[in-house]
Amino acid sequence: MHESKFEDFGLTFEILEKDKPPSVLQKKFNNEIGKIDTVLFSYYQNIVKDYDSKHYVLTYKASDNINDIGYARIVIDEFYWNLYEIFIEYDFRELGLGTQLFEYINNQSKSSKSEIRTYALPSDRQAKNFYESNSITAKLLIMERKREHNRYRP
C-alpha cells in the first residue's frame, strides 16, 4: 500500500488532501494542456467546473520549506473516481513521483469501493503513456472530424 509520506532522492515527500490545488501548479497544467487542444480542453473544463472535487497535492520538504510539486484533481461520482487532472512540475518528472501520486489515489479509491477513470486528450501521448504504464487502458474513444491544426504536446 502506498503511504502518504515517503522518502526518495534524499527528500521527504508527502501527499496531502486539500480543498483546492495550488493555483501556480494548476495554471501550469492549464497552459501545458491548453496548447494541445484549447477547444476540447475548455469543453471538459466547463463540464466539471461545478462538481465537487478532491485535490491531492504532492509536496516535499527542503530545509524548513514545504514545496508543492504536483497535484491531482478527482471528481467522484456514483461509480468512479474521475481523475481529470494530474500534474508534476517539469523538473520532477520521470522520477516515478507521478506514479506514487497515482497509486496513492488508486488505493484511496479502492478503499471507497470505487474504480479510477482518467481522461487524456487525443494527441497527448505523454498522458497516454503514463496511464498505460499504470495499467489504465482506453475503454471508449470519442470520434469527431479532424480539425485544421494537429494537436501535440510541445
C-alpha positions as CSV (number, residue, x, y, z in Angstrom):
1,M,0.0,0.0,0.0
2,H,1.3,3.4,-0.9
3,E,1.7,5.7,2.1
4,S,1.0,9.4,2.1
5,K,4.6,10.1,3.3
6,F,7.7,8.6,1.6
7,E,11.4,9.3,1.1
8,D,13.2,9.2,-2.1
9,F,16.2,11.0,-3.6
10,G,17.2,12.2,-0.1
11,L,13.9,14.1,0.2
12,T,10.8,13.6,2.2
13,F,7.6,13.7,0.1
14,E,4.1,13.8,1.3
15,I,0.7,13.6,-0.4
16,L,-1.9,15.9,1.3
17,E,-5.6,16.2,0.6
18,K,-6.6,19.9,0.2
19,D,-9.7,21.9,-0.7
20,K,-8.1,23.2,-3.9
21,P,-4.9,22.6,-5.9
22,P,-2.0,25.1,-5.7
23,S,-3.0,27.8,-8.2
24,V,0.5,28.1,-9.6
25,L,0.6,24.4,-10.5
26,Q,-3.0,24.4,-11.9
27,K,-2.1,27.4,-14.1
28,K,0.9,25.5,-15.4
29,F,-1.3,22.4,-16.1
30,N,-3.9,24.6,-17.9
31,N,-1.2,26.3,-20.0
32,E,0.5,23.0,-20.9
33,I,-2.7,21.1,-21.8
34,G,-4.3,24.1,-23.4
35,K,-1.5,24.1,-26.0
36,I,-2.6,20.7,-27.2
37,D,-6.2,21.5,-27.9
38,T,-7.7,24.6,-26.4
39,V,-11.3,23.9,-27.6
40,L,-11.5,20.4,-26.3
41,F,-9.7,21.3,-23.1
42,S,-12.1,24.2,-22.4
43,Y,-15.1,21.9,-23.2
44,Y,-14.0,19.4,-20.5
45,Q,-13.1,22.1,-18.0
46,N,-16.6,23.5,-18.3
47,I,-18.2,20.1,-17.9
48,V,-16.6,19.5,-14.5
49,K,-16.3,23.1,-13.1
50,D,-19.4,22.8,-10.9
51,Y,-18.7,19.4,-9.5
52,D,-17.1,18.9,-6.0
53,S,-13.5,17.8,-6.3
54,K,-10.9,16.2,-4.2
55,H,-7.4,17.5,-4.6
56,Y,-4.3,15.6,-3.7
57,V,-1.1,17.7,-3.5
58,L,2.4,16.2,-3.7
59,T,4.9,18.2,-1.6
60,Y,8.5,17.8,-0.5
61,K,10.3,19.4,2.4
62,A,13.6,21.1,1.9
63,S,15.1,22.8,5.0
64,D,12.1,24.4,6.7
65,N,10.2,25.0,3.4
66,I,7.4,22.8,2.1
67,N,7.2,22.9,-1.7
68,D,4.2,21.9,-3.8
69,I,5.5,20.0,-6.9
70,G,2.4,18.2,-8.1
71,Y,-1.3,17.6,-7.7
72,A,-4.3,15.6,-8.9
73,R,-7.9,16.6,-9.2
74,I,-10.6,13.9,-8.6
75,V,-14.3,14.2,-9.2
76,I,-16.2,11.5,-7.5
77,D,-19.5,10.1,-8.9
78,E,-21.6,7.1,-8.0
79,F,-19.2,4.6,-9.6
80,Y,-15.9,6.2,-10.3
81,W,-13.1,8.4,-9.1
82,N,-12.6,10.5,-12.2
83,L,-9.1,11.8,-12.5
84,Y,-9.4,14.9,-14.6
85,E,-6.0,16.5,-13.8
86,I,-2.7,15.2,-12.7
87,F,0.4,17.3,-12.9
88,I,4.0,17.1,-11.8
89,E,6.5,20.0,-12.1
90,Y,8.7,19.6,-15.1
91,D,12.0,19.2,-13.0
92,F,10.4,16.3,-11.1
93,R,9.0,14.3,-14.0
94,E,10.4,10.8,-15.0
95,L,11.3,10.1,-11.4
96,G,8.2,7.9,-10.5
97,L,6.6,10.7,-8.4
98,G,3.5,10.8,-10.7
99,T,3.1,7.1,-10.3
100,Q,3.4,7.4,-6.5
101,L,0.7,10.1,-6.5
102,F,-1.5,8.0,-8.9
103,E,-1.1,4.8,-6.8
104,Y,-1.9,6.6,-3.6
105,I,-5.1,7.9,-5.2
106,N,-5.9,4.5,-6.6
107,N,-5.6,2.9,-3.2
108,Q,-7.9,5.6,-1.7
109,S,-10.5,4.9,-4.4
110,K,-10.4,1.2,-3.7
111,S,-11.0,1.8,0.0
112,S,-14.1,3.6,-1.1
113,K,-15.0,0.7,-3.3
114,S,-14.7,2.7,-6.5
115,E,-12.5,2.5,-9.6
116,I,-10.3,5.1,-11.2
117,R,-11.3,6.6,-14.5
118,T,-9.0,9.0,-16.3
119,Y,-9.1,11.3,-19.3
120,A,-6.5,12.3,-21.9
121,L,-6.6,14.5,-25.0
122,P,-6.3,12.5,-28.2
123,S,-2.8,13.7,-29.1
124,D,-1.4,13.8,-25.6
125,R,0.9,10.8,-25.9
126,Q,2.7,11.7,-22.7
127,A,-0.5,11.3,-20.7
128,K,-1.5,8.1,-22.6
129,N,2.0,6.6,-21.9
130,F,1.7,7.5,-18.2
131,Y,-1.7,5.9,-17.8
132,E,-0.8,2.8,-19.8
133,S,2.3,2.3,-17.6
134,N,-0.1,2.4,-14.6
135,S,-2.4,-0.3,-16.0
136,I,-5.0,2.1,-17.3
137,T,-6.4,1.3,-20.8
138,A,-8.8,3.1,-23.1
139,K,-12.4,1.9,-22.9
140,L,-14.1,4.5,-25.0
141,L,-13.0,6.6,-27.9
142,I,-14.9,9.7,-28.9
143,M,-14.5,10.3,-32.6
144,E,-15.0,13.6,-34.4
145,R,-14.0,15.3,-37.6
146,K,-10.3,16.3,-37.8
147,R,-9.5,19.9,-37.0
148,E,-7.3,22.1,-39.2
149,H,-4.3,22.0,-36.9
150,N,-2.7,19.0,-35.4
151,R,-2.7,18.8,-31.6
152,Y,0.6,17.8,-30.0
153,R,2.2,18.5,-26.7
154,P,5.3,20.6,-27.3
